[in-house]
Amino acid sequence: MADTMNHIERAMAAIQNQPVDRLTAYPIASGVCRRLLPGNVTYHEWATDPKKFADAFVAGQRHFDFDFGIFLMDLSVMAGDLGAHVRMDEQNTPFVDEACINSIEDYEKLEVPNIKDPKTRSYALIEGTRLAVETLGKEVVTAGFLEGPLLALTQSRGAEFVFKDMYDNESSRAAVHKALETITEFDKELVKAFTTTKCAGLVWDHLWGSYSCLGDTEYNEFEGQHKYAGCLNELTIKEGMANCIHNCADLPHLDTQVKAWKPAIYSMAYYPLIPGSPTAKEVIGKGYADNTLMAGNIDPQQFVRATTEKIEKTTVNLIKEVNQALKERNLGGRYCIASGCEVPPSINTKLENIKKVVDVTKQYGQPL
């Protein structure tokens, strides 16, 4: 069926629970879009060159016709700027291979970097986002992407060490909080910088709001409380951007991150082999989509391993599940058909599978 709304009309209607012509679609395709650029652009080039970063998202929009533009780079940006060594392979997602926090004393040595320095990856991310918004801002709802304080800290130290230091003794616990305070100030600087790009929203990656890692009390102490995520949520909105959250953890803190924080959009994953991992039907049925556009939850590995027939079936089944649940909840288009996490930026990812998800949503995503 032909679309009767443009991307921005559809996205805003979905966010506001107004009538839509069909569900929105946004497989989280970021680094993989570099493969649409001429000249065999490597991941390393894409992740360090603001223009190539932006050009890839523009090429992705032209090829796949997404309903959103969310400009994710990777999760080592902040850690690298804080002093960690980031391994930058040509074709693989960058990752921290040498931490910058190697002792309890190191937590207190962190300093907020100068993100206006062109040598920082934060600069590349901000400038790349600015260029992408300049081209795509009138076509789709755009959003910058940044790491929450606890995620940036675990990237800088190593998750297993941070979790140990949280509870080892009062001194190590205080040191963790000191580092989180510094990183929160870093995040505040990034929020203000994203404001200058004129992106419509910010997507926060709050990965550790997961019951497989931290309970409610622990998560609130080390990220959820007002002086960390809470004040960043408020600052995002104060600066005129929609507050959105991505959490691809297996057992997310939905009551905190959705019902309490009330993001405009919440992106999540589903892990069928883990008891309690919430399906799309359960998420909608329990009221999490009442005030938030929920997004998910196609297995990202299907974009590498599945045939186009398989991913088409997966998408059709998800659409049916979502539409029925929305109807039972008397909701409109409050769900975005998306991958549960980033589409792998691998050279082996099948671009036709990304396109298939969008095309199937166009064909079958009309509300019941």
N, C-alpha and C positions, 0 to 999 in steps of 0.2 A: 504494500500500500504506500502511495506517495506521501511524503511528509507535508503537513499543512502549517507547520510552525518552523521558524528558524531556530538555530541552536540556542541563542540567548533567551528567546521566548520560552522555549521548552524547558530549559534549565531553571529559569526563574519560576515558572509555573510549578515545576516539580518541588522546588525548595519551599514554595509558599502553599503547597497543597491545593493548587488550582488545576482545572482541567488541562490535560495534555493530549496531544495527538498520539503519542506513544511514550514508552519508557525511555529515559536517557541511556546512552551507552558511552562508556569510557574505559576500555582496557588500558591499564596504566602502562602505556608504552612510552618510554623515555629514551634511554641510551640506545635502544634498538633502532630508533628513528634515524640515527646517523647513517644507517645503511641505505637510506633513500637519497643521500647527498652524492653528488658526482665526486670521483676521485678516490673512492675507497677510504673514506675518513675513518681513522681508528678511534677506538673508545678513548684512548689517551688524548688525542687531538680534540675530540668533542668535549671532554671534561675539563679542558684547560683553556679553550678558546671561546670567549663569549659569543662571537659571531657564529661560529660553527654550532655552538650549543643552541642558539636561537634558530638558526637556519634549519636544524634538524627537526625542531618542533613544528616549524612552518611546513616543512616537507611532509611531516607526519599528518598534519591537519589536511593538507591538500590530497593526500593519498587515502587516508582512512576515514576522514569526515567525522571526527569525534564531536561529542556534545560539550566537552570541557577542554581546557588547556591548562594542565597542571605541570609546572616546570621543575620536576625532580631531577637532581643531579645524582647524588649518592649520599651515603651516611657517614662518610669520613671527612667531609668538608670542615666541620668545626674542629674536630680532633687534630686535623693537619695544621690548622691555623693556630691551635693552642700549643703546638710543638711536637706532636706525634709524627713519626715517619710514616708516610703513606706510600705503599707500593703501587706504582702506576704502570700496569702492563698495557700493551697496545690495545688489546681487545677485551680485557676482562674488567669488571667493576673494581675500582680502586679499593684497597683495604689497608687498615693499619697493621703494620708488621713490627713496629717498635713503639711501645707506649711512651708517653711523655710523663706519666705519673708512675714512678717505680718504688715509692716509699710513702709512708704516712706524711712525712714532711713535704713531699712534692705536691700534695693536695693544696697546700697553702701558698705555693709559689705560682699558681696559675695567674695569668694576667689577661685581661681582655685585649685581643689584638686590634690593630688598626685596620678595619675592613675596607678603608679607602685605598689601601696599598695595593697596587695592581699585581703584586707578587702573591697575594693571598687568594685562596680558592673562594673565599666569601665574596671577594670583588668580582671574580669571574661569574659566580652564581647570580649576583645582583645585576651586573651589567648584561648578562645573557638573558635574564628575566625581563629586563627593561626592553631589550631589542625584540624579544618575542611578543611582549605585550603591544609594542608599537605596531606590529603587523597584524596580530590576531585579536587584539582587545575589542574590536568592534564586531567580531564574528562569533566568539565563544566567551563564556565566563572563564576568566583566567585566574590562576592562583600561583603564588610562590610556594616553595616547600622548604621547611627547615626542621631541624632536630630539636626535640624537647631537651631540657637540662639533663635529666638522668641518662637518656640515650647518648648524648654527647659525652657525658662523663664516663660511661662504660666503654665507649670507643677510645677514650683517652687513657684508660687504665686497664681495661679488660674486665668483663662483667663478673667473672668469678672472683676477682680480687675486690671489686667494689662491694659485692654482696657480703663477702667475708668482713671487710672493713666496717660495714654498717653495724655489725654486731660483735666485733672482736672485743672492744673495750670502749669506754667513754671517750678516750682521746682520739681513737680512730674514727669513731662515730662523728665527733665534732669536726674532724678534718674533712670528712665526706661532705658535711653541710657547708663548710667553708668553700669547698670547690664548687658546690652547687650554686652558692650565692654568686660566685664569680661568673659561672657559665650562664646564669640567669641574666646577669648584666650584659653579657655577650649577646644573648638572645634578644634583649631589649634593643641593642644597637642594630641588630639585623632587622627587627620589626620596623624600626624607623627608616632603615635603608630601603626595605621593600615598599614602603609607602611611596617613595619617590618613583618607583617603577610604574605606578598606577595600576597594579594588578588588583583585581576585585576581591581577592581573598588570600588567606594564608592557610596552608595545610601543615599542621604540626604532626610530627611522628612521635607519638608517645608509646613506644613499644613495650615498656616495662609495666604498663597497667595491665598485668596478666596474672591470673590466679595460679598459673603454673610456676610463677616466679615470686610474686609478692601478694600478700593479702591486703585487704582494704586499709588496715591501720598502717602497715609498713609503706604501702604506696603513697598514702596521704602524707606521711612524714617526709618521704624522700623525693616527692615530685608533686603530688596532688594539692598540697596546701597552698594558701594564697600567695605566699612569698615566692613560690616557684611557678608552677603552671597556672595557678589562679590569676596572678597579676599579669602574666603573659596573655592569657585569654582576654582579660580586660583591656590591655594595651592594644591588642590587635583590633578590637572593636572600636576603641577610642580613636585609633588612627584611620578609621573609615574602611576597614577591610572585614570581610566575612571571616569568622573563626571556624576553621574546619580541622578535622583530625583524621589521621590514618593510623591504624593499629592492626598489624598483621599477626599479632600474637594468637595463640591457640585458644585461650580462655580469657577474653578481654573484660575489663572492668566497665561493663556497659552502664551500670547504674551511676557511676561517677562520670565517665567520659561522655555519655550521651544524656542521661536524664538530669544530672546535676549541672554539667557544663553547657548543655544545650548548643552544640555546634550546628552550623548551617548544614554541613555535610559530614558524615562519618563513614569512613572506608574500612572494611574489615575482611577477614578471611574465614574459611570454614575448613576444619580438619576432621573428616569423617571417622578416622580411626581413634580419635581422642574422645572419650566419654564426656559429655557436657558441652562440647564445642557447638555453638548455636548455629542452626541452619537459618537460611533467609526467612523461611516460614515462621520459625520460632521468634526471631528478632522482631518481625512485624507484628506477630500475634501478641507479644508481650508489651507492646506499646512503644518500642524504641523508635519506630518510624512516625509516631504521632506528631512530633515537632521537629524532626531531623530527616533530611534526605539520606537514607542509608545506601551504601554502595558495596558491592561484592558479587559473588565470591567464587569465581571460576579459578580452579587450580592453575597457577602460572605455568606449571610444567606442561600443561596441555598445549601451550603455544609452541613448545619445542617438540613434544613427542606425539601428539595426537594427529590423526588424519583430519582433513577438513570436514569429513562426514561426522567424525566423532565430536569435534568441537561444535559443529552445528547442532547435534543432538543435545549436547550439554547445555548450550545456550537456550534452545527451545524449552528444555525441561525447567531451567531456572526461570525463564519468563513465565511459564505456566504456574510454577510454584509461587512466584512473587505476585502475579496478577490476582490469583485466587486469594492469597493472604491479604492483599490490599483491599480487595472487595469486601472480605469479611470484616475488615477493620474500618470500612467506609472511608478509605483514603483514596487519593487520586494516583499520581505518579511518583509517590515518595520512595522510589528505589531506582538506583542506577545500576545497570548491568555492567559489571566490571570484573577485572581480575582481583583475586584476593590480595595480591601484592604485585610489585612491579613485574611486568612481562620481562623475562630474562633478556638482557641486552646481548646475549650470545649471537655469534655469527650463525649458529644453528637454529635460531628461532625462525619459525615459519611465518613470514609476513602475511601470507594468505590467511592464516588462522586469526590474526588480529582483525583483518578486514572482514572475515566471516562473522565474527561476533557482532560487529557494527551492522552489517547487512542483514543478519538474521533478526536483530532487534528492530530494525526498520520494518522488516516484513511481518513479524509476529508480535511486536511489543505493544500493540494497541490495548488500552485498558478494557476490562470485561464490563 
